[in-house]
Amino acid sequence: MIFSKQSWSRLTASKHKLIFFSILGLNVLPNFAAQAQTYTLSSPDSNIEVELNFNQGLTYQVEVDDKLVISPSQLDLVVDKHPNLSANVKVVNTATESVDEWLAPEVKVKSAKIKNHYNQLELIFDNQYHVQFRAFNNGVAYRFKTNINQDIQVNQEIAEFNFAKNALVYYPQEEGFYSHNERSYLKKQLTDISTQDLASTPALVDSQGIKVLITETALEDYAGLWLLGNGKGLTGTFANYPLAKQALKPLVDRNEPITKRAAYIAKTQGKRDFPWRVLAIAENDGQLVTNQLTYQLAKPNQIGDTSWIKPGKVAWDWYNANNLFGVDFKAGVNTQTYKYYIDFASDYGLEYVILDEGWYPLGDLMGTVPDMDVPEIIAYAKSKNVDIILWTSWLTLRDQFEQAMDRFAELGAVGIKPDFFQRDDQQMVNFYWKIAKEAAKRHLLVDYHGSYKPAGLRRTYPNVISREGVKGLEWNKWSEDSTPEHNTTLPFIRMVAGPMDYTPGAMSNAVGPKAFEDIEYGGKAEDHQDFAIRFNRPMSQTTRVHQMAMLTVYESPLQMMADTPSRYRQENESASFMAKVPTVWDDTQVLHGKIGDYISVARLHANTWFIGTLNDENARELSLDLSFLTDGQTYQMTIFEDGINADRFAEDYKKRVIKVNKQSKLTMKLAPGGGYTARIEAL
């Protein structure tokens, strides 16, 4: 429901005055700004209410179940040489809309259809600003629209997210705007976050038991949203437009930090929609996992036919450093090694192989390295019903763009993996859009790495099939950051923004130091941990089954299997199960969820259900109720669970095959850093 707390008769009379004066051609408008104006907007189920107050500036606040969660927070857009909302402007009209529809995503990340149900209120100001608010049953979003008849310079955007009470924040703190956005989520009290503590988005606030995830979508021709503390909440901030850059050694083919920025965020068209500021709201943690507001609010598909876009799994080379064993050739970046990867992909039914860094001479995408016959590799892959995706540094791609994009297509590649962007200022955001558009023309998939979070581009260009912007499995190669706690945090924060190319599937597994803190052994945790940082032969800080379950829990329509094909063949039972896990889903149900502790989901693909459960460092048991199955149907359930000794030897697992039905109830026993996964097929 949408209404103004002014009387409807007065509001209607004011609208009539506006029409009357317009007809006369006079520049006289009724004085709406003579007193504070208040408007309210409710979600379709009435559980969320937004109150807007305009009085020499616009603020909003949000109540959830009659509990004030977001306290008055200012929003404004400061355009050069143009009055903003605090400059004695007036509301000249309002517009309302209610929408209840189903969306059918071209790439089914969470589900085959999405309920898009919201109420909208639009305030129209005499300075050619419009502000739209939408209230959903699971969140609130707002955006600016401008209707200015010339190009504009946006000097500042004010975006406050104040909270009624102190709160716990899962804060992806950054050192600066030049970043891969691969962060751990630091748990901080809201009042302890200073005006110097910069964070990327999404970030999650737990206030009075209500979870509020802050992110954005429909990010186009503008800079990305970041956050700072303000004492009572969080304030949006943005990387200003870059004016000067400097190639940074080593690896000058990819590192180009900004040395000077302009005094403005963006120069852009005066008639446009700005990005949506999104507040995804959940009263229990699991609701975050099924939230799809970043897709719902994004600009719809711009490429028409998408039948050529094929989700699938990838045999990936870089994580395992091209390490093969049991072969009669020297493994490395060479034709023989990639033919072995292709044979593995073909034997296990994987759709893709990536040629990561090294397939071209760094700095020259038109060149060829010794021992790599790329046309032969791609032709061989096609003969095996496998397709090839090519890695590229973003900077080399930018400098050789048209030639390189044409070469990718001429070679017969079906996708590209541009990497090391490390920025989301307006200039870089526009390059993302350029890549997506030109790739679509050539029927190329795009998997952005070294990237900012998903912010709507995946709906507009569905060939943008996945992206990084996540602290993933590869961090085990040089740190202890990819802990089970981190892994069980990601689905509730980063994954809410969109697909994440975490690259799961490690077969070398060990219990990390944090897990040992919770195991009753003598001595210190570090005396007992099996995990070791190894760059060329990396291992996970989880059990084997935790890694296997990631393929069901983590959403990525282009899902990597990160370990070496030699090890997968050696561990055929585990690899064969993972190879059959789909990468897109018709339905997703959250069975259990607690941020940083555990996550358990059931996902449906065609007629087969998959279960994925991840656990943190604490051993626990979770129930598994199969009441989501079809009544009267018997199923075969193939289960992989932590072995009885998985707390000591993380590769220990147990496989079971049982018959189940809708009435079946099971128990998942989870080791420290453990997991549980299953495939449920109708008989």
VOBA-727851 format. One record per residue (C-alpha): x negated, y, z. Coordinates in steps of 0.1 Angstrom, whole numbers, plus 5000, padded with zeros to 4 digits. Each point is the difference from the previous one (the first is absolute). Example, Ala and Ser with C-alpha at 12.3 -4.5 7.8 and 13.67 -1.06 7.14 Angstrom:
487749555078 498650344993 
//
This chain:
500050005000 498850354992 501450335014 499050345012 500550105036 501450324986 503749964992 500849854966 502450294993 497250265005 497549804979 502649964972 500850375001 496350084997 499749794969 502950184984 498350335008 496949884982 501949914969 501950335001 496850215001 498349794974 502950064976 499650385005 496349974991 499050165033 497049905021 502050015032 500249685020 501849925033 497750035029 499749635011 496750085019 501650255024 500349725025 498549665005 501549744978 500249635010 500849704979 500149645008 499649694979 500749655012 498949664986 502749784985 500349805032 499950325022 497149875020 497650274988 500850365000 498050294986 500650355011 498750294979 499750355014 499350304979 499150335016 497150194984 498649654993 501249654997 499649725026 501449655003 500549755028 501049645000 502049805025 500249624999 502949845019 500650345017 496450015012 497950304989 496949864983 498850274977 500250345018 500250324980 497449994972 499350264974 499849954963 499150264974 498350044967 497650304996 499850104963 497750284990 501850334993 503349855008 502150025032 500149695021 502849895024 498750225028 500250324979 503550115006 501549784973 503649875001 501949684995 502350074970 501649654997 500049645011 500649684982 500849665013 499949654985 500549645012 498549714981 500649635005 498449794973 497749704993 496650044984 498349724981 496350055002 498049904969 497449845023 501749825029 497650095028 502449925029 503349914983 501849974967 502350285010 499950305023 503050175017 499750374994 502550165024 499650355012 501750345007 498350314986 500150375009 498450264979 499550365011 499650254972 498250335008 499950334982 496249974995 500549714975 499249745026 502149695005 499549775030 501549654998 500549775030 501149644997 501149795029 499849624996 500949745026 496249945003 498550344997 500050364989 498350184972 499850354987 498450194971 499850344985 501250094965 499150334983 501750174972 497550274992 499750114963 496249994999 497049795012 499350035037 497249975024 500849825032 497750145027 501449805030 502749765010 501249995035 501149655010 500549945038 500949685016 500550095037 501349755025 502350055029 497849805024 496449895001 499549694979 497649734989 498550064966 498449744977 497650254985 497949934969 497350255009 497750134973 496750184999 501150224971 502150024968 497349814980 501049655009 501149664988 502850015027 498949675014 500650065036 500749835033 503150125019 498850165032 502650005028 500250355014 502350205021 501650274979 498850275023 496449884997 499950064963 498350334993 500250254972 496749864988 501049644999 500849934964 501949694989 501249864967 503549874995 502049805008 499850045037 502449855026 501450175031 501749795027 502250255019 502549885027 500049664984 500950144966 497449954972 499550284976 497749954971 498850314982 499149984963 500950144966 501249904966 500650154965 496550155003 499350164966 498050304989 499350095037 497749905028 500649715024 501350045035 497549975030 500650075037 498650205029 501050025036 501850325013 500549925037 503649894997 500049814968 498349974967 499550264972 499649934963 496850124984 498749964964 496749994981 499950334981 499250014963 496449914992 497850264984 496549855002 498749645002 496749845002 499049654990 498749825031 497249745000 499949715001 502749894975 500550324981 502449824977 502650015027 499250245029 501050364993 500950185032 501450355000 497650295009 502550284997 503850035001 502450274990 502350195024 503049824986 501549654999 501250004964 500850204969 503149854985 503250064981 502550235017 503049784991 499349675017 500749755028 497349975027 499149675018 502349855025 498950015037 501249675013 500949905036 500649625000 501949935033 500349675017 501449895034 498249674998 496649944985 501249754974 502250264983 496950184988 499049704979 503250014980 500150384996 499950104963 500550385001 496750074982 501449814970 503650135003 498950375000 497449964972 500550124965 501649724979 498349794973 498650214972 498649734977 503249824989 499449644992 498149825028 500349644988 496249994994 499250085037 499149665015 499349975038 497749735010 496949885019 496450074992 496849815004 497750285013 496250014997 498750295021 500949895035 498249674997 497150164980 500449764971 498749725022 500649664984 498649665010 500049664985 499550144965 497149954975 499550374991 498850315019 503050175016 500350384996 501450264977 499849794968 502349834975 499649655015 501050125035 503250174987 500949694980 499949815032 502350255016 502349974971 500049625002 500950035037 502850244993 501449784973 499849685021 501850175029 502650194980 498650355007 500950274975 496950225001 496250025005 498450345008 496750104985 498850235028 497050225003 497149904977 501849914968 498950324983 496850225005 501050245028 500750344985 500949874966 503349814994 499249974963 496849805007 499249635006 497949845026 497749704993 501649665006 503650134997 501949934968 503250175010 501949934967 499149635004 501150005036 503350154992 500649774971 499149705021 502450125027 502950034976 499449654987 500549895037 503150225004 498150235024 499750384995 497250235009 500050325020 497050244998 498550205028 498950364994 498650295019 502550294999 497350254991 498749814970 503649944989 500750375003 496950094979 500749754973 503749985004 501549964965 497249784987 500049795031 503849955001 500049904963 497149765006 501849835029 503049944977 497949904970 498149745021 503349845009 499950085037 503550035017 499150225029 497550235016 498750055035 498850365003 498050055032 498450255024 502350304995 499750115037 502350314995 503650104997 499850374992 502250134971 497349944974 499549645011 503749925004 500550124964 497349764989 501849715016 503150104980 497950034968 498549655005 503549855007 501650164969 497249924976 499749655013 503749944995 499750114964 497449724995 501949745022 497350005027 500749935036 498350245025 498649905035 498650315016 497149955025 498250255022 503450174998 502550195021 503249825012 502949924976 502150314996 502749924975 497949964968 500849625000 503750074993 499350264973 497449784983 500749645010 496849904983 498350145031 500449665016 497950045032 497450215017 497550005028 499950295025 499849745027 497249865023 500149654985 498249675001 496850134984 499350205032 498949675015 496950034978 498750295020 502050055032 502149855027 503050224992 502349754982 501249855033 503249805005 501550305018 499250214969 501649744978 503249995020 500250385000 499850054962 503549874991 501750255023 498050314987 498049984968 502349754983 503050225006 498650244975 499749734973 498049714988 496549955014 497249824984 498549865032 498449704980 500749715024 499149634998 496649955018 499049645004 497150075023 501750075033 498850085035 501350135033 499050365004 498850175032 503450145010 501649664999 497549865023 500850275026 503349815004 498649655001 499049855034 496349934994 497150095022 497650284991 500750304977 502150004969 497050074978 498349695013 502749784985 501350174969 499449814967 500650314978 497050154984 499750294976 498749864967 500250214968 499649724974 501749715018 502650185021 502449845024 503350115016 500650075037 503149784999 501049644997 500449844966 503850005002 500050375009 498350064967 502449774981 503050175016 498850344988 501149924964 503649995012 499950285026 498050254980 501850164970 498050034968 501549914967 496349954989 498849785028 496349915002 498649665011 496750155012 497849705007 497749814976 501649754977 497449745011 501250035036 503749994989 499449684981 498349865031 503050115021 502549884974 502849945024 500050365013 499350154966 502849814982 502550125026 498950374996 500049974962 503849925001 500950305021 501850264978 499150364999 503550154996 503149935020 503849984997 500650055037 498050075032 501149935035 497950095031 500249725025 497850165027 498050325001 498050205026 497550254988 496449885005 501249675016 501749784975 502150004968 502149724985 501950034968 502149774978 500050094963 502049864972 498949944964 502549844977 501249715021 497049955022 499350165034 496650085014 499150075036 497050215010 499050075036 496950195012 498950025036 497750235019 497249905024 502449855026 501249644996 503849985000 503049804989 502850144979 503349844991 500949924964 503850004993 500849894965 503650125000 499350224969 500049684979 503149894980 502649815018 500349644992 496649994982 497149785010 496550134994 496449875000 497850225021 496250004995 498450155031 496450125007 499450095036 497050065023 498249695010 499849915037 496350115000 500550324979 499150215029 496549854999 499749914963 502150254980 500249784969 501949735019 503549964987 502849754998 502249934970 503549855005 502849924976 503549965015 503650034991 502150295013 503350174996 501850315011 500449875036 496349925004 498150185027 496249975003 497250145021 496950184985 497049955022 497550274992 496350005010 498150325007 499850184966 502249724987 502849954976 502749784986 501249964965 502549784982 501849934967 503649895002 501449844968 503549874994 500349624995 
//
